[in-house]
């Protein structure tokens, strides 16, 4: 590895770094099209909206409540709602200081896009310069890695776009082997936490990258000093990543996160198609075959081959090992060539036996470290060719590499940040969560970023089981014709039992049958407000009848008590109130409608639970009870 510059060269090094940053900033601005509209426009599509929502909550939680990093307002009443998509810790950390100056979620997102591109370019440049000692040749790595075909294909997916941690992680690992100490250990753990805390795919890639470097440098790893600092780095990285792992394990109680192996086959790299496809400015007219665009470019392939042939040393072998391993991993469970299946690959037993690995469905994403290794080899080849010392030829190489990397800018659209009347009216009402109809609309996710109220709806890589069940039942029940009282229908019972919400919002574009069915069910849906735009707000009444009634409550609602229930039952019957099957209190009924204060069980309410089940039953069993109202703060 090249030595650091001596003090006499420091000023020149800073100037060169400044020129590199200026070049990479210009590339990021050009490719994204982000300019004066940074506070008002986004890339088109639902994925950027989900990115804005995740970034808004994680960046705020970093500053205000880091012990609840993944808490957000969608998928109510689920906890750790951000993790139904990805953790986004890396980009959130980059823009968290900006939240002290602005809360504009669009501006935060656009700045995050620019920063992850800029930091990835500079990281690859910095790593290549440290490895090979040629700052001019290192400029190539800062272009071809962050703007590789795979990365530009995912320009509108912030979690996949964020690869800034990989070059610094590789640098930290190499420094640990070369001169172990607290600095390299800290760099390794921070880079690992940054990248692994951004995406589940990148988390596994970080683990595999660490294992590959450790296996490559196994002789150095036998040194007690090296092993000790490596273990320290691993412990710190595990601590940084533990909120993500623990949170993801919690959401598995609400949703089975295992994917079907067939999904992984579909989203795997097909060498016969994907490696010969590109959307770049130079190649899009020629390489338009079906598949995912993964063609690295002639400049990268040519100089990488030259770098491999000129310097077949230990470092070159490591880069080849990294490239080969992650390319193999991106091929998925079986090797396919032009759509035809040939034979199974090592990915399949990993998918079947490695914990949490089966939560992914895009093996192609594991190709990122392979492009990093390829870009570094290309920088070494450019340096070995001598062209990096000839300004005109260097500029030509960088220009062609840029043409082979950049694509047409993604479309952008202005996002209205003025809340519709229905939300401004709700903000003036008693607080409570809401369900929005139609159910799966990215528009509700967008408005939830701005109003901040908890909603049942949400968009993510996974949906909680209860949300899926509600959507399926309500989509069937609430559209039936002719309209009728839905009190006994499964969807209404399920909604009242499992979702501790206050409001149901039926938007103007909902089917007319839906509004008619809700209007025909006044026992559960009380119309509170209609807007000029045609949106309707209903109060959900969580009453019911029967010998046993169950209602869900979140722990924060339970702590906000006291609660009041209006209950009627046969005189002399004992009303038993339970929380998670623990008896909280007993009340003898007198036959009239009684207002009863519901109390928490003697052991109190433990923090951090997702849902408590409030059970109301009669003793002896079998007596009919009528629950007319259930009033709880925040409900």
N, C-alpha and C positions, 0 to 999 in steps of 0.2 A: 504494500500500500504506500502511495506517495506520502512524503512527509508534509507537515503543515508549513505554510510560508514563513520565512524568517521575518523579523520585525521590519527590516528595510523594504520588504516587498508588500507589507500590509496595506499601504495606501493604494498601490496599484491593484491589489487584490480587491479592495473595496470598490474601486472604480469599475473593475471588470464585473463584479457581482451586481453593481448597479445597472450596468448595461444589460446583463442577463435578465435581471428582473424587469427592466423596461421592455425588452423583447417579449418576455413571457406575458407581461401585462397586456401588451398590444395584441398578442395572439388570443388571449382569453376574451378581451373585449370584442375582437373581431368575430370569433367563433360563436360566442353567445349572443351577440347583438345587444347586450345590455349597455345602456347609455343613459340618457336623460330620463328615460322611463323606468329607472331602477326602483322607484318607489310606487309604481302604479301598474306595471305589466309583468306577466308571467309567461313561461312557455305554455303552449296549448296542451290540454289534456288533464285527466284526473290525477295522474302521478305527481305532477308538480304541486297540485293542491294538497295532496297527502304529505308531501315533503314540507310545505309551508306549515301545515298543522303540527307535524312532529317537531319541526325546528322551533316553532313558537313555544311549545310546552317544555321541551328539554332545555332550551337556553334559559327560560325563565326559572325552571326548577334548579338549575345549576347555581343561580344567584340567590334564590329565595328559600328553597327547601331541598337541598341536595340529598337528603335521606329519602325523598320520594321522587327520584329522577324521572320515572316513567309514568307518573300520574298525568292524566289528561281528561278532557271532558267528554270524549266520545265513547261509544260502547258501554254507556252506563247500564248497570251498576258495576261493571268489571273494574278491577284495579289494574294498574300497570298497562293502561290501554295503548300507550305508544308501542309496546312490544308486540302488538298484533301486526305491526309492520316491521320496523327495524329500530335500533336504539338511537342512531344519529348523534352519538356523543361527540365525535370528532368535529363535524361542522358546527354543532351547537357551541362547543368550546371556543371555536374561532370567532363566532359572532356574539358570544355572551357579553363582552365589554361594550359592544354597540348598543345593547339593550339599556344601558345607562343613559343613552342619548335619545333613543327613539324606540317606540313599540310598534312601528309600522312593520307588519309581518312580511309584506312583499319586499320591502327594502332589505330586511334581514335575510330573506331567502336569496335574493339576487347577489348580495354581498357574499353570502356563503358560497354560491356557485363560483364567483370570481376567485375567492380566496382558496378554495380547494384546488382549483386549476393552477393558480399561481404557486401555491405551496408545493403541489406535486411536481410542477416543472422545476422549481428551484431545488427541491429535494433530490430529484434525479440528476440535475446538473451538479449539485454539491457532491453527491456520492461519486459520480463519474470523475470529477476533478480530484477528489481525494484518492481514488483508486489508481488513476492513471497519470495524474500530474499535468494534464493538458486541458487548460480551461476552455480553449477554443473548440476542441473536439467534444468536450463535455456539453457544449451547447446543444449538440444533436440529441442527447438523451432527454433533455428537458422538453424537446418537441415531440419526439416519436413515442415516448412512453405515455404521458398524459393524454395525448391525442391519437393514440393507436386506434385502429378500426373498432376494436371492442369498446373502448371508452367513449368515442364519439357516438357510437350506436346507442349508448346509455346516457347521453348528455342530459336528458330530462329525468334521470333517476339519481337524485343527489346521493343516496347511500352507496350506489355502485360507483358513481363518479369520484367519490372521495377515496383516493389512494395515496394521500400525502404521507401516511405513516410507513408505507412499505420501504422506501429508500432509506429512511432514518432507522428503521428496524434492522435492515441488512447492515447498515453502517455500524450500528451499535453491536451487533453480533460479531462482526469482524474485529472491532476494537476490543471486545471482550477476550477474543482468542489471542490477539496480538499483544495487548498490554492491559490486562484485567485491572479494574479499579472501580471506585464508586461512580466516576463520570460515565464510562461506558455502560455500567449496570443501570444507572438512572436513565440514560438515553434509550436503552433497549426496552425497559419497562414502560416508559412514557409513550414511546412509539407504538409498542404493542397495545397498550390501553387505548390510545387514540384510534388506531385502525380497527382493532377487534371490537371496540365499543361503538363502532359505526354500522357494521353490517355483520350478520351471522356468517355469511360466506367469507368475508374477509377475516373473521375470527378464526375459522378453520385454516385459512390460508396462512395466517400468522403462525399458528401452531405448527403446521407442516414445514414452514420456512425455517423456524427455529430448530426443528428436529433435523432437517437436512444439513444446516450449517454445523450443528453439533456433531453429526455423523461424519461430515467432511473433515472437521477439525478435531477428531476424536483424540489424537495424541495430545493436543493442547488441553483438551478437556480433562485429561488425567491429572493435570497439575492441581494440587489442592487449592491454590490461590484462584486459578481460573474457575474451577468447579464451585468454589465458595461464592464468588461474585456472580456466576451464572445462576446459582441457586437463589441468591438474593434478588436478582433481577426477575426470576420466575415468580418468587413470592410476592414482590411488589406488583408485578403484572397481574397475578391472580387476584390480589386485593382490589386492584383497579377494575378488573373485569367482573368481580363477584356480584355487584348489583345487577348486571345484565344477566348472568347465569341464574341467580336466584329468582329474579323477576320472570325470566322465561320459564323456569320450572313451575312458578306459581300459575302462569296462564295456561299451562298444560292441564290444570285441573278444570279449566273452563272450556278448553278446546283441544282435541287431539291434534297435535302439530305434525304427526307423521304424514309424509306424502306418499303417493303411489309410485312405485318404481317406474311405471310407464310414463309418468310425467317427466321424470329425470331422463328417460330415454329420448323423449321428444325434444327437450331443451339441451341436449348434448351437442357437442361440436361434431359435425360430419366433415371429415377432412376432404372428401371429394367435392364438396360444395362450398363450405364455409370459408376454408382457407384460400379460396380463389374468388372471393367476393369482396367488393369494396364500394363504398359510397363517396370516396374522396373526390376532390375536384379534378384530379388527373385521371382517375381510373373508373369513375362511375359509368361512363359510356361503354366501356369495354367489359368490365367485370360486373355484370348484372345478373349472374346466375342466381337461382333461388337459394335461400339459406341465410345464415347470419354473416354479416360482413366482418371477416377476420384477416384479410390479406394485409400483411405488415408493410408492404411497399418494397420496391426494388432497392432503394437506398439502404434501408435497414438490413435487408437480407444480404446485399452485397458486402457492406462493410462489416456486418456480423461474421460472415464467412471469412473475410480477410483477417479480422481480429482473432478468430479461432485458429487460422493457419499460421499466423505470424507469431503468436505467443501461446503455445500449448502448455502453459504452466498450471500451477495448482488453482489459481484464481479462475482461470478460463474453465478448468474442469468443474469448478463449483457452479459457474454461471450456466454451463451446459447441463449440469445435473438439475439445477433449478428449472431451467426451461423445459427439459424433457419430462420431469416429474409432473409439473403443473399442466403441461399440454396433455399428458396421459390422463390426468385427473379430469380435465375438461371434456374428455371423450365420453365420460359417463359410464353407465353400467355395461354397455356393449359397444363394440366397434361397428360403426355404420359407415358405409361408403355409398354415396349418392342414394341414400334412402334405404339401402339394403343392409340387413343385419348380418355380420360375419361371425363374431365370437364374443363371449363375455370378457369383461375387463376387471381389474382389481377394485374398481369403484363399487361393484355390486356387493362383495362381502363387507366393505366399509359401510355401505348404506344399510346393510342388514344388522350389523353388530356394533358399530361405533355410536356411543350415546349422542343423541341430539343431531347427528349428521343427517338423519332422514327427514329433518324439518325443511331442508332445501329442496328446490325442484329445478334449479338452473345450473347444472354442472359447468356450463360455458363460462360462468363467472370466475371459476378457479383458474382461468387462463391469465389473469392479471399479472402474477409474478413471473410468468413465462415471458410476457412482453417486457417486463422490467429487465430480466436477464438478457433478452435479445437487444434491447436498447443500449444496455451497458456494453455488450459485445460490439455493437455498431460504433459506439464512441471509441472503444479501443482500436477497432479497425481503422476508423478515420484518423486517429492519431498515428497509427503505424504507417498509414499511406503517405504521410507528409503533407496532405492537402490542407490540414488544419493550420499549417504555417504559411499558407498562401492565401491572403485575404480574399481575392477574387474567387478562387476555387472554393474556399470555405463558404462564402456567401451563396455561391451557386448550389452547393450541396445542401445547405440549410433551406434554400428556397424550394428546391425540388422535394426535399423531405416534408416541408410544410404543405406543398401541393398534394403530396401523397397521404397527408394526415387529415387536413381540414375538410369539412363537408359543408353542404348548404346549411345555413343557419336554421335552427328550429323555429317554427312560427311562434309568435308571441301575441298575447292579447291583453287588453286593459282589463283590470279586475275592479269592479265597483266595490268600494269600501263604505258605502252609505247603507246602513242597516235598513231593511224593509220594515214597514210599520208593525208587522206582527211581532218582530223581535223587540223593537223599542217599547211596545206595549207590555210584553212579557217582562222586560227588565224592571218595569215599574210595579209589578205584582209580587206577591209573596214568593220567595225563591223556591224552586223545585225543578226536577229534571223533566224532560219532555221527549215524547215520541213524535217523529215527523212522518207524514204520509204524503206522497208515495215513499216507500221505505228506502230503497237503495238509489239515492241520488247524490252525486258528488257535490251538488250545489249546497246541500245541507252541511256537508263537511266544510265548505268554504265559509258559510255564514257562522258556523260554530267557532271558527278562528277569531272572528270579530266580536261576537257577543259573549263568548266564554261560558255560556250556560251548559250544564250537563245534558247530553242527549243520548238516547238509546241507539240512534243510528251511527254508522261509521263505515269507513272504507279501509281495508288493510289486506295484508297477505293472508290473514286468517280472520274468521268471524267466530265469536263465542257461540257455543252450542245453543244457548238460550235465545240469542238474537236470530239465529238461523231458524230455530223452531217457531219463534213468533212470526217471522216474515212469512214462512210457509203456511202457517195456519191462518194468519190474518189475510194473506193474499187470496185464500180460498173463501174464508167466511165473510169478509167485508165487501165482497163483490157480488154476493148472491142477489138474485132478483126473484120476485119482488122484495123490496126492503121489509125487514121485520125485526122484532126485538131479538138481539143477539145474546141476551143474558146467559143462556145455557150453552152457548157455543164454546168449543174448546179454546179458541183464540182469546176470548174475553176472560175466561177463567184463568188461563195461563198468564195473561198480561197482569191481572190483579194479584196473582200468587207470586210471580217471580220478579216483577219490575216495580220498585218503590218510586214511582214517578208521580208528578202532580198534574201534568198537562199532556194533552194530545193535540198536535197541530196538524190540521188537514189543509194542505195548500190548494190554491186555486186550480192547479193542473191535475189534481187527483180526480179519479173517476167519480161521476155523479152518484153511482150506486154506493160508493163508500160513504159519502156524506149522508145519504138517505138512511143507510143502516145504522150509523152512529146516532142520528137524530131519532131513530126509532128505538133506541136503547137508553132512555133517560136514567134508568137505575144505575148505569155505570158511566155515562158520558153526559156531563152537564155543559151546555153551550154557554161560554162566558163572553166571547167577543168575536165579531166579524169585521174584517178590514175592508177598506175600499177596493183593495186588489182582489178580494174574494177568498182570502185565507180565513180559516175558522179555528178558534181555540176552544178546546173542551177541557173541563176539569174531570180527571179520572176519579170516580168514586170506588173505593176499594172494599165496599161492603160485600156481604154474601150471606148465605144461609146453609146450615147443615150441622151435623154433630161435631165435625172437626173442620176448622178453618185455618189455613196457613197463608202467611203473608211474609214476603222478604223485606228485610231492612238492611241498609249498609251500616257498618260500624260507626261512621261519622254521624249518621242520622240518629243512631241509638244513643250516642253520647250527648247529642243535642237536646234530649228529652226535656220535660216529661211528655209522654204521649197520652192521648185521651181516646177511648173507644166507646162507642154507643152500642150497647148490647142488650138484647132481649132474650129471655129464655123462661122455661117453666119455673114457677115459684118453688123454692126449696132446692133447685138444681145448683150444684157447685160449678162455677166457671173456673177452669184451670188455665192459667197463662204460662206458656213455656217459651224459652228462648234456646234454640238448638237443643231441644229435648230436655233442658234443665228447667224444672219448675221454678217460676219466678214469684207467683202469688196465686192465691185462691180467693174467690169472692162468691158468696151465696146470693143467688138471684131472687128477686121478689116478684117476678112476672111482668114488671113494667120495663120500659126502656130506661136503662141505667147508664150514666156516664161514669166510666171507670178509668182511673189513672193507671196506666201500665208502667210497671217498674222493672228496672234491670235486675237480673239475678244477684244474689248476695256477693258473689265473687267479682262483680263489676264487669265492665266491658273491656276486653283485651284489645289493644291497638293493632291495626294492620290486617284484620280479617276482612274478607271480601263481603260476605253476606251472612246475616243472621236470619234464621227462620223463626218468625213469631207464630206460635201455635196457640189457638184458642179452642178448647174442647170442653165437653161437659162431663161431669162425674155425678152419678155413674154414667158410663158411655151410652150413647144412643139418643140422648135428648137433643131435640132440634134447637139450634141457636140462630139468632139473626144479628149479624153485624151490620149496622146501618152506616156508621162512619168510623174512620180511623184517621185521626189527626196527629201528625208528628211534625216537629219543626223541620223544615226542608222537604216536606212531603206534600 
